[in-house]
């Protein structure tokens, strides 16, 4: 929620303090900007920006190359092993004598540091995710010298592990293929900054968020949150407003609070009293019943209406704080209840009383260096999310609690957020110091984020229930008891306790994957957290045929699943040199952080496609990149379509799947990964496919025992009458050999149902000279007006066995239409996986990676910044499957 604080003091007030009258209103002065930065022995001294980190400061000063270039993640390990100090002088921005309290506030310190002002230690930090406020009233002068002395995160984590002598807390180190650092579970820092299976090791140091001086008398507002609720019996919305103050007055502060929401004809005034110390005001505002409240809906289901609201605090004589905010109204329920015909429980979300199928992906940090994650970058990636018909993202627990603007944009775009707490793929210590730090972190983050309607769930960790239940770290059975106890201590007795106290408006689960209520019943650790009859599942299988839908779990909710691919050559080219441009180069091996990942991609691709054999190494590399993207897109299409068509049915006790979040949305650097968006935001083929397989109306085809089935899948809010069009093409001809139109197909709102079935052999006979190898089936749904689905297809055989596929002559003519560009494509033959690539020109097409069954197709390009048509013409390359053979 975007909250702006306007501080007023009658008619006379200024940031430098009161101009007249007493007491003056709060004042704030940011210390962001240029600081001095030096390493441990003083051999490297430079200027560096705050917010920022050491790596980006060194890069800006030209002292290092791009850290992402080639093997620099290893070459620059020395940066993270050193102890760096940030320092600067600043003048007191106001007359210190006029203030009862002056604080130094850090919104984020990465991570372990000693803070000094004028050579006096005012505080220490050890948690990247906490907000720190240090009382500097007695040490601040007219001119001040501030230092932030960092300790290497690597050294600190190792020392913390060494001093934890009672028992080990695995894992010690990441797998060697990740080229990472050890003991990341002993430091409250972005866990993937020590490396992951899709990212590099860059354990940063720096002041990564704003730092400021705050001065105040009487009292100061620290947190301000809004929580909507709907009382069914009264048929009325209410809004709980919670305000947390630091009261420096020695006596209770009495005041009036007025809440005004003009568009809802709601204005109420309350008398309040705050005791000295940390005081909390909780107000319940009942919304005027005569006003019509427009609720906040996820993308694709309605508008994201918010209401401007002003909260005015008149605290004591002439002390006035005005808070401008946006109030959103929505309810969320996680429904876990018995399902007829199935053991176990459901697992789905109801938003404003409506069951919603969750469609989306998993979010990881957008850069190893958070100061490079700009507002424009967030807008671009999140807009690409809704452009692909997604309505949700899971903020994964090995990264960071994202910046305020991330959640603001998600509020505005209608992207639901499954919010993990930052614990992933590890066991964690539970000593008193660690737990105190975690409790402060969780309290702060829940208070910071809970006003956002986009957040629909808190989740305690990523895969740690599975790690304990499956004994990932090979702990002797006799020693497991202590780890069970630690798990419950951390995620239940601490994190859960805080979440339930701070936020009663949304559900909390302890882990992902989990069996939800069943895990609770089994003492918070289920025997099999992957049980398809409960909760959510994570599923990865790189060896089975991904076109075979029977290998996928018919789960209640698929919160992670995926396949790798390589990013486009234009993305890799920026961080590599000519000797790197082959699939088996040292660079290609170095960049792959998932064991056997490059081989697994070729294995999966080879099941259905001929592998590139071009004798030109560069052409072969580019062809292989293209084929990995084809494979990834096809695999995740098959799996996602399986989950979507399983939403309304129970088969052998399994089904009612109500969510599919593939792994992963975005990339942290230029490397092979599970992402559908490359580093920088370029769409891979998978992202274009997602636009189709997440469409609100979709026909899904699959085979079972020689029979072709087509399901209709609808996320629409009303039933619809449709016509199913089915076509069969020979690979060798652009004219369909037969067409079927099935009219009067009724599809119920929010459902998936079978709408067509026919034995493949019967279909082939009916369509004349067709065999599995020589023909392909396409289909789409049409309704009244503009209602229609995207086209879909079903391959009757592997494309490596296809008969009649010809190498087509593909051409494109580009013209400009206002800010957009139109590409008119022409082909001489049926062309699978047509791929338009404009290199480094930022933008996206409205469709790409498609099966072209007609001689002419119009594709639109949306540029993300101004370009000339000549640049597009020069950069364009057209590729299809037959071009790589």
N, C-alpha and C positions, 0 to 999 in steps of 0.2 A: 504494500500500500504506500502510495506516495504521500508523505506527510510533510508539510512545511510549517515551520515554527515561526510565528510572528510575535515578537516581544514588544509590548507597548507599555509605556509608563505615562499615563495621563497625556499631557501635551509635551512633556519634556523628557527625552531619553536619548541615549546614544550608546554605540558599541563601546565607547571608552568609559562608560559609567554614566551616572546621573548628571544631568546638567543643572537640575534643581530638585529640591524635595528629597525625601528619604522614605523608605530605602530604595536604592536603585534596582531596576530589573536585572535579570541575569545577562551576562555578556559572554561571548565566545570568540576565540581567535584561533584560526587554523595555523598549524606549523607546517602545512604541506608546502612543497617547493624544493629548492636546491639545498642539500646538506653536504657536508664533507663525509667522506667514506674512506676508511683505511683498513688494511689487513693487520694481522696479529703483530708482526715485527716492524710495521711501518714502511715496508719496502714498496708498497703500492698505496698511493693516495690519489683520490680523484673526487670529482663532484658527482653526486647521485641524487635522483629525484625521490621524493616521498609523496605519495605512496610509490613503492618500487622495491626492487631487490638488487642484490650485488651483481648478479649475472647481467641484468638489463643495463645497469649503470656502466659496467665494463664494456658492454657492446656499444652503448651510445658514445662512449669516449674513444671508441676505436681500439681499445686495448685487447679485445678478443674478436674472433669471427662470430658469425651466426652460430650459436650453440647447437643448432639443429643440423649444421652442415656436416655431412659425412660421418666421421667417427668422433666428433667433438664432445659427445657426451662422456666419452672416456678421457679424452685429452684435457677436459676442463674439470676433472674430478677434484683437482687441487683447490678449486674455489670453495667447494662445500666442506673441505677438510680444514680450512683456515677459520680463524675467529675474527670477524669483522666488527668494526665500530662505526656507527653513524653519529655525527655530531654537528652542532651549529650553535651560533649565538642568536639570541632574540631579545628585543626590548619588550619590557612588560607593556602590553597593549592598552593598559588602563592604570589608573591610580590605585595601587594595591591597598592603600590604607582605607579605601572606601568599602572593602569587601570582607565579609565574615569568613568566606571559604573560597579558596582557589584550588582547582583540581587540574591535573594533567591527565587527559583522557586519550587512550589508544583504542580505536575500534578494532585493530587487528595487528598483532606482532608475530612475526614468523621467525623463530618461535621462542628459543631460550635466550633470555637477555636480562641484563642488569641495567636499570634506568637510573641515571645520575643527573641531578641539577646542581650546578655550582659545586661539584665534587662531593655532593651528599647523595647517598643511595636513597632513592625515594620509593623504589619498588623493584620487583623481579617478575618475569613472565616465563611461563612454561607451556602455554597452550595457544596454538595458532587460532583457535576458534572462540576464544573468550574475548570479552571486552574488559579492559583494565582502566580503572580510575584511581589515581594516586593523589593524596592530599599534599599539596606543595605550598600551602598557605605560609608556613614558617620559613621556607627556603627561597621563595621567589623574590628577586630584587628588581631594580629598574633595568639592569642589563644582566642577561643570564646565559649560561653555557649549559647546553643539554647534551648528554651522551647516551646512546643506546649500545651497550657492549654485548655483542652476540657471542654465543658459544656454538661451535659447529654442532648441527643436529645429529650428525653421524657419531661424533664423539660422545655427545650427551646420551644418545640412545644406547650405545655400547656400555657406558658407565652405569646407566640405570639397570640394564640387564645383569651386569656383573654384580651389582649390589643386591639384587633380588636372589638371595642365596637359598631360601627355603626350598624352592623347587623351580624347574625351568618353565618358561612360558613360551611355547613354540608358536610359529616357526622361528628358528634362529635367523635364517637368511633366505632370500628368494632363490628360485632355481637359477643355476649358472647362466642359462640362455637369456635371462632378463638383464644380466650385467648390472645388478643393483647393489644396494647397501643393506646392512643387516639391522635387526632389532627395531624395525619401524613401529612395532606394537608397543614399545616402551616410551614413545613420544606422541603427544597429542598434536599431531601435524598431519597434513595431507598425506594419507598412507601411500598413494601411488607416486609421491615425489621421490621415494626410494627405489622406484621402478615398478612396472607391472607387465603383464604379458602383451600389452599394446602400447607401452610408453617407456620413455627413458628415465634414467635416474638423474634428477637435478634437485637435490635437497637444498632449497633456497634459504637465504637469510635476508631479512629486510622488514621494514615497516610497511606492511602490504595494504593497510587501509588508512583512513584519515587519523591524524593526531592533532589535538587542539588543547588550548587552555580554556577552562570554563571558570567563571567567577560569579558568585551569587550571595545574596543575603536572604534571610527568611527561609526560602525553600526553592528547590529546583526540580523540574520535571525530568525524570530519567527515562521512563517507559510509558507509552500510551498505546493501548490496544483496544480493538473492537471485536466483539464476538456476537454474531446474530443467532437468534433462536426463534423457533415457531411453536407457539402453543396451540395445538390442534383444538383442544376443548374451547378455547376462547377465540379461535380463528384469528390470532393476532401475532404479528411479528414484534419482537423486542430486541434491544441492542444492549449488551453488557459492555460498559466502558470502564476499563481499568487503567488507573493512572498511578504510577509509582513515583514518589517524591523523596528527595533527600532534604530533611527539615533541619536547618541549622539554628533555628530559633530555640532558645532555652524553654520557651513556653509553647503550648499547643497553638497551631495556626488555624484560625477560623476563617472560613470564606464561603463564597457563593460560586457555584458552577452552573453555567447555562449551556444547554445543548440545543442547537438549532439545525433542523434538516428541512429547509424551505419547501422542496418539491414534495415532501411527504406531510406537509402541514403539521410538523411536529416541533414543538419547542417546550422544553421543561427546565426548571431551575431547582437546584438542590443546595441545601446548607451542608457544609462539610467541616470536619475538624481533623487536623493532622497532628499526631503526637510528635515530639522531637525524635530524631533518628530517621530511619527509613519508614515512610508512611505510605499507605495504599488507600486509594479511594476507588470503590467499586459502585458504579451507578447502573441502574436498570432503567432504560428508556423504553417505554411502550409506544410503539408507532401508532399514530392516529388511525383508527379503524376505517375512517371514511376515505383515507388515501389508498390508492392501488399501488401495492409494492410490486415492482418488476424484479424478478429474481435473476441471479447470475447463473448462467448456463454454460456447460462445456461447449467448445467449438463444435458446430454441426447440430446442436440441439436447441439453440436459441441465442438471445443476446447476452452480453456481458455488462448489464446495466449496473452502474454505481451512482450513488447520490452524494453530492457535495454537502459537507457537514462542518459546522463550526462549533468548537467547544471552548467556552471562555471561562477561565479561572480568575476570579477576583479574590486574591488571597491577601487580606490585610489592606491597610490604607494604601491606595494608589498603586498596588502591585497587581499587574494584570498580565496573564498569559493567554494568547489566543492560538488554538490549534486548528488548522485547516486539514481535513482529511476526506477520504472517500469511504462511504459506507456501502458494503455489498451485502446482499441477503441471499443465502442459499443454505440448504441442509445437506448433510452427507451421512449415510449409514453404510457400514460394512455388514452385509447380511450373511450370517452363517446359521443356516437352519436346515432341518431334514428335507430331503428330496424324495418324493414318491418313486419307488422302483430302484432306489440306490442306497447303499450303506453310506455313511459319512454325512457331510454337511455341504451346503452351498458355500460359495465365496464370491460375492459380487457387490458392486457399489450401487446404491440408490442415491441419486442427486435430485433434490426437491421432490422426492417420492417416486421418481422414475428410474427403473433399472437401466443402467448405461453399460454398453459393451465398451471396455477400455481398449483403445487402439493407439499404439505408439511405440516408444523405444526407451532406451536407457541413456541418461546423460552422464558424461564424464567431464572433467575439467577441460575447457576449451584451449588451454595453453599450459605449459609447465611453469610459465611466469605470469602470475595472475594480473600484474599491472599491464600486460599486453591485451587483456580481455576487455576490449572497448565496448561502449554502448552500441556502436554500429555493428560490431561482430555479434553481440547477443541478439540484436534485432534481426539480423540476417538469418542466423541459425534457427531462431524460434519462429520466424515467419516461414521458413522452409518446412518447419514441422507441421504447421497447419495447412500449408500449401499441399502437403502430401496426405491430407485427410486424417491426420492424427489428432487425437483429443487429449493425449496424456504423455507425460514423461516421468520416468523414475530417476530422481537425483540419487545416484549410486553412492554407497557408503564408504568408498575408498578415496573420495575426492575432497571437496569442500562444501560447506553450506554456502550456497551461491550468494552473490551480491544482491543488494536490495533491488536493483534494476531488473535482474533476471525474473524475480517474482512479480514485479510491477508489470512487466511485459506479458507474463503468463496470465495475470489477472485480465489484462486488456484483450488478449487473444483467445482466452477460454481454454488454456492448456492446463488440465488437471495435473497436479504434482503429487507423486508418491515420494515422500521425503524420508530417506534413510538418515539415521544418525551415523557419524563418521567412524565406523568400525567395520573392518572387512577381512575375511579370509584368514583369520588369526585368532589365537587366544590372547587374552589381555590380563594384565596384573590387576589386583584389587586391594593394594595396600592403601592406607588412609590418605596419603598425599595424592595418589593417583585418583582416588574416588572423589576427593574434594575438588580437584581440578575438573573432573568430568561433570560433577554436579553443577558447578558454576557455568560450565560450557552449555549444558543442556538447558538450564534455567534461562540463560541469556538468549540462546537461539530460539527457544519456544516463545519467549516474550517478543523477540524481534520479528518473528515470522507469522505468528498465529492470526494476525489480522487479515492475511491474504486468503481470499476465497479459493484461489487455485489449489492450495494445499488440501488434499483430501485424506491423507494418511500419514502417520508417523510410524516408522519401522526401526527397530532397535539396532539392526546390523545387517550386513551382507554375508550370508552363508555360514555364519558361525554356529548356528544350531546344527546345521549339516556337518560342520567340521568336527563338532563334539560327538554327535550321534554316529557318524561314520568313522570316527577316530582317524582323521586325515593324517595326524602327526605320529601315529604308531606308538601311542602311550601305553605302557603295560596296564592291563585291566585292573590290577590291584591299586594302581595310582590314580584312576580316573575320577574318584570321588571328589577330590579337591577341585578338579576342573569343572565338574557339574556345579559344585557350590559357587565357584567364582562366576560362572555363567549367570546363575540366578541372582547372585549379589549385584552384578553390574547391570544387567538388562531389565531385571524385574524390581529388585529392592531399591535401586537407585534411579535409573533412567525412567522406568515405567511410573514409579512413584511421583517423580517430578512432573512428568507429562500429564498424568491424571489430575494433579493438583493445579497445574497451570492452565490446562486447556481441556475442558470437558466437551468441546464442540466437535471433535473428530476422533476417529478410532486410532488405537495403537496396537501394533503387533510386535512381537519381540524380535523377529528375524525374517529374512527372506532367503530361501524358501522356508515356509513353516506350515504346520497343519492347523494353525489358528487355535480355535477352541480346543481341538483335540490335543495339541501340544500343551496347552494349559492343564488339561486333564491329566496328562502324563507327567506332570511336574515341570512343565515349561520346556522339556527336552523330549521330543517324540522319538520313538525308535526309528521311524522312517519319515523324515521331513519331506520326502519326495512323493508321499502317498497321493495318488491322483484323486482320491475321494475327499480330500480336505485341502484347504488353503491354496497356496501357490506352488509352482514348480519352476526349477531351472533345468534345462535339458540341452545337452550337447552330444552329438554323435557325428564324427567326421568320416566314419568308415562305411556305415550302411548307405545304401542308395537313397539320396535325399528326395528323389521323385516318388519313393515308396511311402505313402502316407501311413502305412501300418506300423512304421517304426516310431511314430510320434505318440507321446502320452496324451490320452484323452482326459486332460486335466481340468480342474475347475478354473484355473487361471494360470496362464503361461507368462511369467514375469521376466524370464530370460531364456533366449535361445538364439542361435546364430551360426554363421559361417564366415570365414575370412575372405577377403579379396585384397588385391593391390590397388593403391590409388593411381590415378592417371599419370602418364609420363610427364605431362606439363607440371604436375605437382612435385614429382620426384626430382625433376631436372634442376630445380632451384637449390637442392641440398646435396647434389651429387656431381661427379665428374664423369667423363666419357668412359673410363675404365670400369665404372660401376654399373654400366647399362647392360647387364645380363642377369638372368634369373638365378644364376649360380655364382655370381660375383661375391667377393668378401662383403661388400656393402649390402647386398641383398640378404646375405646370411646374418649380418650384424643387425640389420633393421628388423628382422623377424624375432620377436621375443617370446613366441609361443613354440614350444618344442615340436619339431617336425612339421611346423605350420606350412612351409612352402611345399613340402611333399604332399601333405594332406589336401591342399588345394588342387594339385595336379591329379591326385588320385580321384577326387570327387568329380573334377571336370572330365577326366578320362572315362568315367562310367557312361557318359552320353555324348561326348564330343571327341573328335580327333584332336590331338594335341599339336600345337604349331611346330613345324619342321623347317621353317625358312632358313636358308644358309646364311643370310645376312643377320648377324647377331643382334643389331639394333631392331630390325623388323621383327625378329623372333621374340625379343623382349616385349615390344609393344603389343604384339599379338597375344602373348601370354598374359599380360596385364588385362587386356580386353576380355580374354576367355575366363579369367578368374572372376571378373565382374559379372559376366553372363552366368557363370555357375552360381555365384552367391545370390544373385537376383532370383534365379529359378528356384534354388533351394528354399529361400526364405518365403518366396511366393507359395510354394507347395505347403510349407509348414503353417504359414499364417492362414491360408485358405482352409486348411484342415481345422484349425482352431475356430475360425469364424463360422464354419458350417456346423460345428458341434455345439452351438449355443443353446439350441432348443431341444436336444435329444439326449436320451440316456441309452447307451448300448452296453450290455453286460455290466450294468451298474456304474458306468463311467460317462461323463459328458457334462452338459450345462456349463461349457467353457464360456467365461464372461470377460476374458481379458487376454490380449496378446501384446506384449512389450518385447520387441526383438532387441537383441544385443548387437550393436550399440548404435546410437545416433551419430555421434561426432568423433572427431580425432583430436588428439593432443599434439601430434606432430605428423610428419610425412613418412608413413610406414604402412606395411600390410597390417590390416586389423579387421575387426568385425563391423566397422562403421559403414553407414550409408552416405554420410557427408564427409568429404575429405577435409584435411586441415585447411582452413581458409573458407570453407563453406561450399566448395564445388560439389554438385550432385553426382554420386556414383549411379550406375544403372539401377542398383537396388532402390535408391530413393525414388526414381521414376516409377519403378514397379510398385512401390508402397502407395503412391498416389492412386493406383488402380486397385491393389488388393485391400486397401483400407477405404475404398469408395463406399458411400452410404447405401448404395444399391449395387449388388454384385451377383453375377451368376458364377458358380464354382463347379468345375468339372473334375471328376476323378473316376478311376476304374476300380471295380471290385469283382473278382472272379469272372473276368471277361465281359462284364456289363459296364457300359458308360452311364454314369449318374450325373445329373446336373441339379445342384441345389440353388435356390434363390435365397440371398442373404439381404436383410433389410435392417438398417438402423433408423428408418423413418418413424415418425410419430403416428402415422395413420396407415390403415390397410390400403393396398393399391392393386388395381387391375392392370395386368401387364401382358405383353406378347413376347414369347421367347423365340428368337430367331437363331436357327442352327444351320451352319454352312459347312460343307466338306469340300476342301480344295485338294487337287493333286499338286504336289510340289512343282511339277513341270508346267502348270497352266495357271494363268491368272483368272480364268473363268471358273466359278465354283461348279463342281460336278453334280451337286445337288443342294437344295435349300429346303429347310423345313420351317414353317411358322406355326408355333403353338399359341393360339389365342386363349384369352380367358383365364390366364394364370393369376390366381389371387395370392398375394403375399401379405401376411399379417404384419402389423407394426412390430418392430423390435423382435424379429424372429429369423430363423433359418429353416427351410423346408425343402424336401425333394420336389422338383417340378418336372423332371424328365428322366426316363431311363430306357436304355435299349442295348441289347447285346451287341458288342462291337462287330461281330461277324455279320449280324443282320444289317447293321448300318452300312458296312462295306459292300455287301451284296446289293443293297438298295441303291447304292451310289455308283453302280457300274464298275468300271475298271479300277477299283481301289484295293490296295493292300495296306497293312499297317505301316509299311515302309514308304509307300508312295503318296500317302494322304495325311492331311491334318484337319482337325475339327476346330471351328471358331464359333462363338456364340455371344449374344448380348440380349439385354432386356430393354423393352421400350414401353413407356406408359403414355398417359395423356400429356399434352403440352410439351414442356421441355424435359419431362421426366425420362431418364434413360440411364443405363449402366454403362461403364466402359466396356469395350470389347474384351473377350477373354478367349483363351485357346487351350486345347488339349492335344499334346503330342501322343500319337499312337505307337511310336517307337523312339528309340534313341536317335538323335540327329546324326550320329556317326554312321547309322545304318540307313539313313534316308535315301530313297531312290527318286531321281528326277530333279534334285536340287541343283540349280545352275548358278554360276557366278554371274550376278546381275550387273548391268551397267547402271550405276546410281549417279544421279546428278542433282544439283540444287541451284535454284535461282533465288537470290536474296533481294528483298525490297524493304524500304522503310515505311512504317505506318505510324506517324507520330513518334512516341518514345519507344515503340516496339519494332521488331524486325520480323518479316515473314519469310520463311524458307519454303519454297515450292519444290518438293522432292518428286523425282520421276525415276521409275525403275522398269527394267525390261523383263523381270521375273519375280516370282514370290521370293521375298527376302526376309529371313529371320534375323532378329536382334540388330536392327538398323541403328547405328550409333553415330550421332552428330557430336563433334567435339570442336570447340573453338579455343582450345589451349588455355592460355592464362586470362582470356577476356572474362571478367566477372559477370555472371548472370546464369540464367537457367532457361531451358526450353519448356514448353507446355507438355511435351511428350517426347520420349526418347527410349531407345532400346527395344523398339516395337517390332512386331511381325507385320511386314508390309504385304498385303494381299491385293492391293489395287495399284494401278499404274501411276497414280498421282496422289500425293498427300501433302497437306499444308501444315507446317509446324511453326509455332510462334516462339521467338526468343525474347526474354525479358532481361534487359541489361540492368546490372546493379549500379552502374555509373555511366556517364555519357561516353559513347563510342562513335566511331565513324564506320560507315558501311564497308569502306575499303579494308579496314582492320578485320572485320568479320570474314570477308571474302578471302583474305590472305591467310587467316588462321584456320579456316574450316577444313576438317578432314571427315570423310564419310567412311564408315567401316560396317561390314556385315559379316555374318558367320563364314560365308564362303570365301571372303577376302583373306582369311588367315590359313586357308588350306593350300 
